[in-house]
């Protein structure tokens, strides 16, 4: 499950960065929608990856504490 979340987070993060880049680089009528979608995907990907790393770090700390007892 952790690997699937990491893949999802990376895909969303990369998609958001690409949407932001295309939205800023082009001047079209849908530029603001593209920028908002890119920022949303970028923040969603960053949040998913941050939560996965935070949970992994806590699990690792608990596992080390258990082994030392």
Biopython code that builds the backbone (N, CA, C, O; Angstrom):
import numpy as np
from Bio.PDB.StructureBuilder import StructureBuilder

atoms = [
    (1, "UNK", "N", (0.814, -1.191, 0.000)),
    (1, "UNK", "CA", (0.000, 0.000, 0.000)),
    (1, "UNK", "C", (0.861, 1.260, 0.000)),
    (1, "UNK", "O", (0.515, 2.266, -0.620)),
    (2, "UNK", "N", (1.985, 1.187, 0.705)),
    (2, "UNK", "CA", (2.867, 2.340, 0.778)),
    (2, "UNK", "C", (3.475, 2.648, -0.583)),
    (2, "UNK", "O", (3.630, 3.813, -0.949)),
    (3, "UNK", "N", (3.823, 1.594, -1.341)),
    (3, "UNK", "CA", (4.400, 1.794, -2.665)),
    (3, "UNK", "C", (3.404, 2.403, -3.633)),
    (3, "UNK", "O", (3.765, 3.238, -4.463)),
    (4, "UNK", "N", (2.150, 1.986, -3.528)),
    (4, "UNK", "CA", (1.105, 2.540, -4.382)),
    (4, "UNK", "C", (0.882, 4.015, -4.078)),
    (4, "UNK", "O", (0.689, 4.815, -4.992)),
    (5, "UNK", "N", (0.906, 4.374, -2.814)),
    (5, "UNK", "CA", (0.754, 5.775, -2.432)),
    (5, "UNK", "C", (1.900, 6.629, -2.927)),
    (5, "UNK", "O", (1.699, 7.766, -3.352)),
    (6, "UNK", "N", (3.107, 6.081, -2.872)),
    (6, "UNK", "CA", (4.265, 6.821, -3.357)),
    (6, "UNK", "C", (4.188, 7.029, -4.857)),
    (6, "UNK", "O", (4.494, 8.116, -5.348)),
    (7, "UNK", "N", (3.785, 6.007, -5.585)),
    (7, "UNK", "CA", (3.638, 6.140, -7.042)),
    (7, "UNK", "C", (2.558, 7.171, -7.366)),
    (7, "UNK", "O", (2.757, 8.025, -8.229)),
    (8, "UNK", "N", (1.416, 7.094, -6.677)),
    (8, "UNK", "CA", (0.340, 8.060, -6.894)),
    (8, "UNK", "C", (0.822, 9.472, -6.590)),
    (8, "UNK", "O", (0.557, 10.396, -7.359)),
    (9, "UNK", "N", (1.529, 9.647, -5.476)),
    (9, "UNK", "CA", (2.032, 10.967, -5.111)),
    (9, "UNK", "C", (3.002, 11.522, -6.136)),
    (9, "UNK", "O", (2.937, 12.704, -6.474)),
    (10, "UNK", "N", (3.899, 10.687, -6.633)),
    (10, "UNK", "CA", (4.858, 11.150, -7.634)),
    (10, "UNK", "C", (4.179, 11.500, -8.951)),
    (10, "UNK", "O", (4.533, 12.493, -9.586)),
    (11, "UNK", "N", (3.203, 10.692, -9.367)),
    (11, "UNK", "CA", (2.495, 10.976, -10.614)),
    (11, "UNK", "C", (1.737, 12.295, -10.512)),
    (11, "UNK", "O", (1.787, 13.118, -11.427)),
    (12, "UNK", "N", (1.036, 12.495, -9.402)),
    (12, "UNK", "CA", (0.283, 13.730, -9.224)),
    (12, "UNK", "C", (1.214, 14.927, -9.115)),
    (12, "UNK", "O", (0.911, 15.998, -9.642)),
    (13, "UNK", "N", (2.347, 14.758, -8.437)),
    (13, "UNK", "CA", (3.321, 15.833, -8.306)),
    (13, "UNK", "C", (3.886, 16.227, -9.663)),
    (13, "UNK", "O", (3.983, 17.417, -9.965)),
    (14, "UNK", "N", (4.255, 15.264, -10.478)),
    (14, "UNK", "CA", (4.802, 15.543, -11.801)),
    (14, "UNK", "C", (3.738, 16.149, -12.716)),
    (14, "UNK", "O", (4.027, 17.071, -13.478)),
    (15, "UNK", "N", (2.506, 15.633, -12.643)),
    (15, "UNK", "CA", (1.420, 16.189, -13.454)),
    (15, "UNK", "C", (1.150, 17.638, -13.062)),
    (15, "UNK", "O", (0.919, 18.482, -13.928)),
    (16, "UNK", "N", (1.178, 17.927, -11.778)),
    (16, "UNK", "CA", (0.973, 19.302, -11.329)),
    (16, "UNK", "C", (2.073, 20.229, -11.791)),
    (16, "UNK", "O", (1.807, 21.360, -12.199)),
    (17, "UNK", "N", (3.311, 19.759, -11.730)),
    (17, "UNK", "CA", (4.421, 20.586, -12.202)),
    (17, "UNK", "C", (4.316, 20.841, -13.705)),
    (17, "UNK", "O", (4.592, 21.946, -14.172)),
    (18, "UNK", "N", (3.917, 19.817, -14.459)),
    (18, "UNK", "CA", (3.765, 19.997, -15.911)),
    (18, "UNK", "C", (2.631, 20.962, -16.228)),
    (18, "UNK", "O", (2.765, 21.809, -17.111)),
    (19, "UNK", "N", (1.509, 20.839, -15.511)),
    (19, "UNK", "CA", (0.397, 21.768, -15.735)),
    (19, "UNK", "C", (0.781, 23.195, -15.379)),
    (19, "UNK", "O", (0.416, 24.133, -16.089)),
    (20, "UNK", "N", (1.507, 23.366, -14.293)),
    (20, "UNK", "CA", (1.958, 24.712, -13.928)),
    (20, "UNK", "C", (2.893, 25.286, -14.977)),
    (20, "UNK", "O", (2.776, 26.454, -15.348)),
    (21, "UNK", "N", (3.818, 24.470, -15.454)),
    (21, "UNK", "CA", (4.767, 24.942, -16.459)),
    (21, "UNK", "C", (4.041, 25.339, -17.741)),
    (21, "UNK", "O", (4.314, 26.395, -18.313)),
    (22, "UNK", "N", (3.120, 24.495, -18.189)),
    (22, "UNK", "CA", (2.375, 24.809, -19.416)),
    (22, "UNK", "C", (1.440, 25.999, -19.217)),
    (22, "UNK", "O", (1.252, 26.798, -20.135)),
    (23, "UNK", "N", (0.860, 26.124, -18.040)),
    (23, "UNK", "CA", (-0.040, 27.240, -17.786)),
    (23, "UNK", "C", (0.666, 28.574, -17.738)),
    (23, "UNK", "O", (0.116, 29.583, -18.181)),
    (24, "UNK", "N", (1.864, 28.597, -17.214)),
    (24, "UNK", "CA", (2.614, 29.844, -17.124)),
    (24, "UNK", "C", (3.276, 30.174, -18.457)),
    (24, "UNK", "O", (3.393, 31.345, -18.817)),
    (25, "UNK", "N", (3.708, 29.154, -19.191)),
    (25, "UNK", "CA", (4.423, 29.385, -20.438)),
    (25, "UNK", "C", (3.507, 29.847, -21.570)),
    (25, "UNK", "O", (3.948, 30.577, -22.458)),
    (26, "UNK", "N", (2.245, 29.434, -21.551)),
    (26, "UNK", "CA", (1.332, 29.777, -22.636)),
    (26, "UNK", "C", (0.361, 30.869, -22.202)),
    (26, "UNK", "O", (0.000, 30.981, -21.030)),
    (27, "UNK", "N", (-0.049, 31.667, -23.179)),
    (27, "UNK", "CA", (-1.060, 32.687, -22.912)),
    (27, "UNK", "C", (-2.312, 32.322, -23.692)),
    (27, "UNK", "O", (-2.472, 32.685, -24.858)),
    (28, "UNK", "N", (-3.187, 31.601, -23.023)),
    (28, "UNK", "CA", (-4.442, 31.189, -23.629)),
    (28, "UNK", "C", (-5.595, 31.630, -22.734)),
    (28, "UNK", "O", (-5.382, 32.186, -21.657)),
    (29, "UNK", "N", (-6.811, 31.376, -23.193)),
    (29, "UNK", "CA", (-7.970, 31.744, -22.376)),
    (29, "UNK", "C", (-8.128, 30.824, -21.176)),
    (29, "UNK", "O", (-8.749, 31.211, -20.187)),
    (30, "UNK", "N", (-7.587, 29.631, -21.240)),
    (30, "UNK", "CA", (-7.698, 28.676, -20.125)),
    (30, "UNK", "C", (-6.454, 28.684, -19.245)),
    (30, "UNK", "O", (-6.208, 27.727, -18.511)),
    (31, "UNK", "N", (-5.681, 29.741, -19.310)),
    (31, "UNK", "CA", (-4.433, 29.786, -18.559)),
    (31, "UNK", "C", (-4.676, 29.730, -17.054)),
    (31, "UNK", "O", (-3.970, 29.010, -16.347)),
    (32, "UNK", "N", (-5.651, 30.468, -16.553)),
    (32, "UNK", "CA", (-5.879, 30.494, -15.111)),
    (32, "UNK", "C", (-6.386, 29.142, -14.602)),
    (32, "UNK", "O", (-6.027, 28.722, -13.502)),
    (33, "UNK", "N", (-7.221, 28.456, -15.400)),
    (33, "UNK", "CA", (-7.711, 27.140, -15.000)),
    (33, "UNK", "C", (-6.558, 26.141, -14.958)),
    (33, "UNK", "O", (-6.490, 25.314, -14.049)),
    (34, "UNK", "N", (-5.665, 26.209, -15.917)),
    (34, "UNK", "CA", (-4.513, 25.313, -15.957)),
    (34, "UNK", "C", (-3.591, 25.557, -14.769)),
    (34, "UNK", "O", (-3.070, 24.609, -14.182)),
    (35, "UNK", "N", (-3.391, 26.809, -14.418)),
    (35, "UNK", "CA", (-2.521, 27.134, -13.285)),
    (35, "UNK", "C", (-3.143, 26.651, -11.980)),
    (35, "UNK", "O", (-2.442, 26.106, -11.127)),
    (36, "UNK", "N", (-4.443, 26.841, -11.815)),
    (36, "UNK", "CA", (-5.117, 26.382, -10.592)),
    (36, "UNK", "C", (-5.086, 24.861, -10.501)),
    (36, "UNK", "O", (-4.845, 24.315, -9.424)),
    (37, "UNK", "N", (-5.324, 24.168, -11.613)),
    (37, "UNK", "CA", (-5.273, 22.701, -11.610)),
    (37, "UNK", "C", (-3.861, 22.208, -11.310)),
    (37, "UNK", "O", (-3.687, 21.254, -10.552)),
    (38, "UNK", "N", (-2.863, 22.841, -11.890)),
    (38, "UNK", "CA", (-1.481, 22.458, -11.625)),
    (38, "UNK", "C", (-1.091, 22.663, -10.178)),
    (38, "UNK", "O", (-0.429, 21.816, -9.578)),
    (39, "UNK", "N", (-1.501, 23.788, -9.615)),
    (39, "UNK", "CA", (-1.192, 24.053, -8.206)),
    (39, "UNK", "C", (-1.900, 23.054, -7.291)),
    (39, "UNK", "O", (-1.340, 22.627, -6.281)),
    (40, "UNK", "N", (-3.133, 22.684, -7.646)),
    (40, "UNK", "CA", (-3.871, 21.710, -6.849)),
    (40, "UNK", "C", (-3.202, 20.345, -6.893)),
    (40, "UNK", "O", (-3.014, 19.711, -5.855)),
    (41, "UNK", "N", (-2.841, 19.890, -8.086)),
    (41, "UNK", "CA", (-2.166, 18.602, -8.219)),
    (41, "UNK", "C", (-0.808, 18.619, -7.526)),
    (41, "UNK", "O", (-0.427, 17.648, -6.873)),
    (42, "UNK", "N", (-0.083, 19.719, -7.669)),
    (42, "UNK", "CA", (1.231, 19.826, -7.036)),
    (42, "UNK", "C", (1.107, 19.742, -5.520)),
    (42, "UNK", "O", (1.875, 19.028, -4.875)),
    (43, "UNK", "N", (0.153, 20.459, -4.948)),
    (43, "UNK", "CA", (-0.008, 20.419, -3.492)),
    (43, "UNK", "C", (-0.533, 19.065, -3.023)),
    (43, "UNK", "O", (-0.145, 18.600, -1.951)),
    (44, "UNK", "N", (-1.402, 18.424, -3.796)),
    (44, "UNK", "CA", (-1.889, 17.096, -3.435)),
    (44, "UNK", "C", (-0.751, 16.078, -3.442)),
    (44, "UNK", "O", (-0.638, 15.268, -2.522)),
    (45, "UNK", "N", (0.085, 16.117, -4.468)),
    (45, "UNK", "CA", (1.220, 15.203, -4.531)),
    (45, "UNK", "C", (2.206, 15.425, -3.403)),
    (45, "UNK", "O", (2.712, 14.470, -2.814)),
    (46, "UNK", "N", (2.480, 16.689, -3.101)),
    (46, "UNK", "CA", (3.408, 16.989, -2.006)),
    (46, "UNK", "C", (2.838, 16.534, -0.666)),
    (46, "UNK", "O", (3.578, 16.038, 0.184)),
    (47, "UNK", "N", (1.530, 16.699, -0.469)),
    (47, "UNK", "CA", (0.900, 16.282, 0.777)),
    (47, "UNK", "C", (0.917, 14.768, 0.928)),
    (47, "UNK", "O", (1.190, 14.262, 2.016)),
    (48, "UNK", "N", (0.633, 14.041, -0.141)),
    (48, "UNK", "CA", (0.643, 12.578, -0.085)),
    (48, "UNK", "C", (2.044, 12.068, 0.229)),
    (48, "UNK", "O", (2.217, 11.203, 1.087)),
    (49, "UNK", "N", (3.027, 12.598, -0.456)),
    (49, "UNK", "CA", (4.408, 12.157, -0.228)),
    (49, "UNK", "C", (4.862, 12.523, 1.186)),
    (49, "UNK", "O", (5.535, 11.724, 1.837)),
    (50, "UNK", "N", (4.508, 13.715, 1.673)),
    (50, "UNK", "CA", (4.889, 14.120, 3.019)),
    (50, "UNK", "C", (4.277, 13.196, 4.065)),
    (50, "UNK", "O", (4.962, 12.778, 4.999)),
    (51, "UNK", "N", (2.994, 12.875, 3.916)),
    (51, "UNK", "CA", (2.342, 11.981, 4.871)),
    (51, "UNK", "C", (2.944, 10.582, 4.839)),
    (51, "UNK", "O", (3.105, 9.956, 5.887)),
    (52, "UNK", "N", (3.276, 10.087, 3.661)),
    (52, "UNK", "CA", (3.909, 8.772, 3.573)),
    (52, "UNK", "C", (5.266, 8.761, 4.259)),
    (52, "UNK", "O", (5.583, 7.826, 4.994)),
    (53, "UNK", "N", (6.066, 9.789, 4.024)),
    (53, "UNK", "CA", (7.386, 9.852, 4.656)),
    (53, "UNK", "C", (7.279, 10.018, 6.168)),
    (53, "UNK", "O", (8.061, 9.433, 6.916)),
    (54, "UNK", "N", (6.313, 10.813, 6.615)),
    (54, "UNK", "CA", (6.126, 11.012, 8.048)),
    (54, "UNK", "C", (5.708, 9.709, 8.729)),
    (54, "UNK", "O", (6.217, 9.384, 9.801)),
    (55, "UNK", "N", (4.792, 8.966, 8.123)),
    (55, "UNK", "CA", (4.363, 7.694, 8.696)),
    (55, "UNK", "C", (5.483, 6.659, 8.666)),
    (55, "UNK", "O", (5.639, 5.884, 9.610)),
    (56, "UNK", "N", (6.255, 6.644, 7.597)),
    (56, "UNK", "CA", (7.371, 5.711, 7.499)),
    (56, "UNK", "C", (8.417, 6.023, 8.558)),
    (56, "UNK", "O", (8.973, 5.116, 9.177)),
    (57, "UNK", "N", (8.683, 7.314, 8.766)),
    (57, "UNK", "CA", (9.673, 7.707, 9.763)),
    (57, "UNK", "C", (9.222, 7.309, 11.160)),
    (57, "UNK", "O", (10.035, 6.830, 11.950)),
    (58, "UNK", "N", (7.938, 7.497, 11.486)),
    (58, "UNK", "CA", (7.421, 7.089, 12.792)),
    (58, "UNK", "C", (7.463, 5.584, 12.969)),
    (58, "UNK", "O", (7.808, 5.097, 14.046)),
    (59, "UNK", "N", (7.115, 4.837, 11.923)),
    (59, "UNK", "CA", (7.171, 3.379, 11.984)),
    (59, "UNK", "C", (8.595, 2.906, 12.203)),
    (59, "UNK", "O", (8.840, 1.983, 12.980)),
    (60, "UNK", "N", (9.529, 3.537, 11.518)),
    (60, "UNK", "CA", (10.937, 3.165, 11.650)),
    (60, "UNK", "C", (11.435, 3.421, 13.069)),
    (60, "UNK", "O", (12.180, 2.610, 13.619)),
    (61, "UNK", "N", (11.033, 4.533, 13.660)),
    (61, "UNK", "CA", (11.439, 4.868, 15.016)),
    (61, "UNK", "C", (10.864, 3.875, 16.018)),
    (61, "UNK", "O", (11.561, 3.442, 16.936)),
    (62, "UNK", "N", (9.585, 3.510, 15.844)),
    (62, "UNK", "CA", (8.969, 2.531, 16.740)),
    (62, "UNK", "C", (9.608, 1.154, 16.598)),
    (62, "UNK", "O", (9.779, 0.437, 17.584)),
    (63, "UNK", "N", (9.954, 0.797, 15.392)),
    (63, "UNK", "CA", (10.605, -0.494, 15.147)),
    (63, "UNK", "C", (11.975, -0.534, 15.820)),
    (63, "UNK", "O", (12.333, -1.549, 16.417)),
    (64, "UNK", "N", (12.739, 0.540, 15.737)),
    (64, "UNK", "CA", (14.032, 0.592, 16.410)),
    (64, "UNK", "C", (13.879, 0.545, 17.924)),
    (64, "UNK", "O", (14.660, -0.112, 18.613)),
    (65, "UNK", "N", (12.882, 1.237, 18.434)),
    (65, "UNK", "CA", (12.640, 1.231, 19.883)),
    (65, "UNK", "C", (12.264, -0.162, 20.359)),
    (65, "UNK", "O", (12.684, -0.579, 21.438)),
    (66, "UNK", "N", (11.485, -0.884, 19.577)),
    (66, "UNK", "CA", (11.078, -2.246, 19.927)),
    (66, "UNK", "C", (12.274, -3.190, 19.914)),
    (66, "UNK", "O", (12.386, -4.057, 20.780)),
    (67, "UNK", "N", (13.157, -3.032, 18.954)),
    (67, "UNK", "CA", (14.316, -3.934, 18.851)),
    (67, "UNK", "C", (15.327, -3.709, 19.969)),
    (67, "UNK", "O", (16.021, -4.646, 20.365)),
    (68, "UNK", "N", (15.423, -2.509, 20.477)),
    (68, "UNK", "CA", (16.381, -2.192, 21.546)),
    (68, "UNK", "C", (15.922, -2.702, 22.903)),
    (68, "UNK", "O", (16.745, -2.818, 23.811)),
    (69, "UNK", "N", (14.638, -3.011, 23.078)),
    (69, "UNK", "CA", (14.135, -3.453, 24.384)),
    (69, "UNK", "C", (14.492, -4.873, 24.693)),
    (69, "UNK", "O", (14.136, -5.382, 25.756)),
]
sb = StructureBuilder()
sb.init_structure("model")
sb.init_model(0)
sb.init_chain("A")
sb.init_seg("    ")
for serial, (resi, resn, name, xyz) in enumerate(atoms, 1):
    if name == "N":
        sb.init_residue(resn, " ", resi, " ")
    sb.init_atom(name, np.array(xyz, "f"), 0.0, 1.0, " ", f" {name:<3s}", serial, name[0])
structure = sb.get_structure()
